[in-house]
Amino acid sequence: MHQRILCIGSASKDIFFPTEEGVIIETPEDIRSQTKVAFELGGKFRCQERAEAVGGVAANVAQGLVRMDHEASVYSQVGSDETGSFIVKTLQGSGVQTDRIVVDQSVSTDLSGIVVIRQTGDRIIFHNREANDKLIVRDEALQGFSWFYVSALNGAWRENWRTIFRAAEKSKTKIALNPGQHNLKEDPRLILESLPHVSALFLNKDEALELLLAGGVATDAKMLNDELYLVQALHDFGPEIISLTDGKRGAWVYDGRELWHGQVYEPRGLVDTTGAGDAFGSGFFSAYLYRYPIEKCLRYGIANGGSVVGSYGASSGLLNQTTAESYGREIHATLLANR
């Protein structure tokens, strides 16, 4: 069944600087930041290599969907500068439709500087969101799509959010939602109130905890550490399917009947974790659009995310259907509940 997907959110240029110079410091007493990296103040550190790629959730997910033979467009904003041209040309070259990308001469295109800690593959991101802070979502640009994949919105995001959801209700467009951390922290109630209109919800475990705690849904620490409880609590708000990721602990998926867990799979090793969540999202969502069983959707997501971490950036490791099928068969998945 042919479907058109509009990925709404950020598009940026990412520049990667891998280094082994940082000193990793464990700070378990700081519950919000339990691991830190220290560099000498005033120091200068040489990177033996660097990489550049398109980033931003909307751009990353759209590229992943196209790789899996779906038709995807990006609704984002760039400046009329060299960085903006780089993003548009790169997306076009990957088969993503860019006619919904707004070019604003008054802003600079979003840019991220990413320090990759080679010892672990983790990263620290310094980003500027000038272009997408000023994006205004227009109703007329939301017409003609089967799905909206809504990711982190910036700037006047609440008004853009309401515009998207009103348009979806009017046109019967389905919504896949992957909200940003700042959206969850600034207005969790708005997000919870929107979930009855969401078909597919993508969160990591920390985001799920943040949403349920801030929304006053639950406070029991033992229950909040139970993935089954988390996905059931979120599912009760209305989404058809819930996807929950938790780094090296793998991922869970729940559709109101079956709860599956899949272990992490990194066929090319771990180089850089940037974009792993977006790749999981595009892999899982691609399979969901093909109406595959949720176990297979989970395998596609884990395979895609695990492949992406084998290189710098969020796109070079993206899989097509053939490789997703092949990698997916290697992933250990367990049925934890069947109601």
CORZI-V31943 format. One record per residue. PSI is psi in radians with two decimals (none if undefined). OMEGA is omega in degrees with one decimal (none if undefined). Layout:
[[PSI/OMEGA] [PSI/OMEGA]]
//
This chain:
[[2.09/-176.8] [2.25/179.1] [2.53/177.0] [2.29/-177.5] [2.29/174.9] [2.02/179.3] [2.02/-173.1] [2.21/178.9] [-2.52/-170.3] [2.63/169.5] [2.25/-175.7] [3.00/168.6] [2.26/179.5] [2.29/175.3] [2.17/-173.3] [2.35/176.6] [1.68/179.0] [2.46/-179.7] [2.65/172.1] [0.15/-173.8] [-0.42/-177.6] [2.53/176.5] [2.12/-178.8] [2.25/-176.9] [2.19/176.9] [2.21/-179.9] [1.22/-175.3] [-0.36/179.8] [-0.33/178.4] [1.66/-170.9] [-0.46/-179.1] [-0.19/-178.3] [1.36/-170.2] [-0.20/174.9] [2.32/-178.5] [2.86/176.8] [2.30/-177.9] [2.41/172.6] [2.63/178.2] [2.25/177.2] [2.19/-178.0] [0.01/-178.9] [2.86/175.8] [2.26/-171.8] [2.23/-178.4] [2.26/174.6] [2.23/-176.5] [-0.33/179.2] [2.89/172.8] [2.89/179.4] [2.69/177.8] [2.48/-179.6] [2.84/170.6] [2.43/177.8] [-2.93/-174.9] [2.40/-172.1] [-0.82/-177.5] [-0.78/180.0] [-0.73/-179.1] [-0.82/-177.4] [-0.71/179.3] [-0.74/178.5] [-0.69/178.1] [-0.68/179.2] [-0.75/179.6] [-0.69/178.4] [-0.50/178.8] [0.31/173.8] [0.50/171.2] [2.86/176.7] [2.00/-174.5] [2.47/175.6] [2.73/176.8] [2.29/172.6] [1.79/-177.2] [-3.01/179.8] [2.42/176.5] [2.92/173.4] [2.99/178.6] [0.88/-176.8] [3.12/-177.4] [-0.64/179.4] [-0.73/177.2] [-0.72/177.9] [-0.68/177.5] [-0.78/-178.9] [-0.87/-176.9] [-0.80/-179.2] [-0.67/179.4] [-0.76/179.2] [-0.75/177.9] [-0.71/179.5] [-0.42/178.7] [-0.01/176.9] [0.07/178.6] [2.42/177.2] [2.31/-171.5] [0.20/-176.3] [-0.25/176.4] [0.02/176.7] [2.15/-179.1] [2.27/176.1] [2.02/-176.6] [2.04/-176.9] [-0.25/-175.3] [-0.03/-176.2] [2.81/171.8] [2.48/-179.9] [2.56/179.6] [2.44/-176.7] [2.42/177.8] [2.34/169.5] [2.12/-171.5] [2.05/176.1] [2.04/-179.9] [2.15/179.0] [1.86/-171.0] [-0.51/-177.8] [-0.53/-174.2] [-0.30/-173.6] [-0.07/177.0] [2.91/-176.2] [2.77/173.2] [2.23/-173.9] [2.21/170.9] [2.07/-174.2] [2.63/173.4] [2.25/-176.2] [0.75/-175.8] [-0.80/-176.5] [-0.88/-175.7] [-0.27/170.1] [-0.41/-176.2] [0.19/178.1] [2.29/172.7] [2.02/-178.7] [2.16/-178.2] [2.39/-177.8] [-0.66/-176.4] [-0.37/179.1] [-0.07/-175.2] [0.16/-175.3] [2.51/170.6] [0.34/-178.1] [2.60/176.5] [-0.58/-176.4] [2.57/162.3] [2.22/170.1] [1.79/-173.0] [2.08/179.4] [-2.84/-175.8] [2.18/176.3] [2.50/-175.5] [3.13/176.7] [-2.30/178.5] [1.08/-168.0] [-0.53/-179.1] [-0.76/179.7] [-0.72/176.0] [-0.71/178.2] [-0.87/-178.1] [-0.65/176.9] [-0.77/-179.5] [-0.82/-175.9] [-0.60/175.1] [-0.76/179.5] [-0.69/179.6] [-0.74/179.6] [-0.70/-177.7] [-0.71/-175.2] [0.04/-178.8] [0.57/177.4] [2.34/178.8] [2.69/-177.2] [2.25/165.7] [2.27/-171.0] [2.24/173.9] [1.37/-173.9] [2.71/176.9] [2.82/-179.5] [-0.65/-179.7] [-0.54/174.3] [-0.77/-179.5] [-0.69/-177.6] [-0.65/-174.8] [-0.61/-176.7] [1.19/179.8] [-0.53/-179.3] [-0.71/177.9] [-0.72/-179.5] [-0.78/178.4] [-0.71/179.5] [-0.38/-179.5] [-0.31/-172.4] [-0.52/175.7] [-0.33/-178.8] [0.12/-177.2] [2.32/177.9] [-0.71/-178.3] [2.22/-177.0] [2.26/-179.4] [2.08/178.6] [2.70/164.0] [2.97/-172.6] [-0.72/179.4] [-0.69/179.5] [-0.67/177.7] [-0.76/177.4] [-0.80/-179.9] [-0.78/-176.7] [-0.82/-176.9] [-0.66/178.7] [-0.88/-177.8] [-0.52/178.9] [0.00/178.2] [0.38/-176.6] [-0.70/-177.9] [2.64/-179.5] [-0.14/-178.4] [2.02/-174.1] [-0.67/-178.6] [-0.74/-179.9] [-0.65/-178.2] [-0.24/176.3] [0.06/-179.1] [1.97/-176.5] [-0.62/178.1] [-0.77/178.5] [-0.76/-177.5] [-0.86/-177.0] [-0.58/177.3] [-0.74/179.5] [-0.72/178.6] [-0.70/-179.8] [-0.56/179.6] [-0.37/178.8] [-0.24/173.9] [-0.43/-178.9] [2.52/179.7] [-0.62/-176.7] [2.45/-178.3] [2.31/174.1] [2.28/-176.6] [2.17/178.3] [2.68/179.1] [1.05/174.1] [-2.24/-175.2] [-0.18/179.1] [-0.11/175.2] [-2.64/-173.7] [2.68/177.9] [2.61/175.5] [2.45/-174.7] [2.33/-179.1] [0.32/-177.7] [-0.22/178.7] [-0.97/-177.1] [2.44/171.8] [2.08/179.4] [2.52/172.6] [2.41/176.8] [2.46/179.8] [2.71/178.3] [2.49/179.4] [2.08/-177.0] [1.44/-172.8] [-0.39/-179.2] [0.29/-178.8] [-3.13/-178.0] [2.04/177.9] [-0.81/-173.8] [2.19/-176.1] [-0.05/-179.0] [2.24/175.8] [0.03/-178.2] [-0.73/179.2] [-0.67/178.1] [-0.69/179.3] [-0.69/174.0] [-0.81/-178.5] [-0.81/-178.1] [-0.62/177.9] [-0.84/179.1] [-0.83/-176.3] [-0.64/176.4] [-0.83/179.7] [-0.64/178.8] [-0.69/177.6] [-0.52/176.3] [0.01/178.8] [0.63/174.3] [2.77/174.2] [2.66/-173.7] [-0.49/175.5] [-0.73/179.6] [-0.65/175.6] [-0.76/178.3] [-0.76/-179.7] [-0.73/177.3] [-0.77/-179.1] [-0.84/-179.1] [-0.71/179.1] [-0.78/-178.2] [-0.82/178.6] [-0.71/-179.6] [-0.53/178.2] [-0.71/-176.5] [-0.60/-176.7] [-0.07/179.4] [0.00/177.6] [2.98/-179.8] [2.41/177.1] [2.96/-171.5] [0.11/-173.4] [-0.51/-171.3] [-0.43/-179.7] [0.13/-178.3] [2.49/-174.7] [2.72/166.9] [-3.10/-176.0] [-0.67/-177.8] [-0.84/-179.3] [-0.58/176.8] [-0.70/176.6] [-0.80/-177.0] [-0.89/179.6] [-0.67/-176.3] [-0.59/179.8] [-0.33/-179.0] [-0.13/-173.5] [2.35/177.9] [2.04/-179.8] [2.47/-175.1] [2.33/173.8] [2.00/-176.4] [-0.44/179.3] [2.50/178.7] [1.87/-172.8] [none/none]]
//
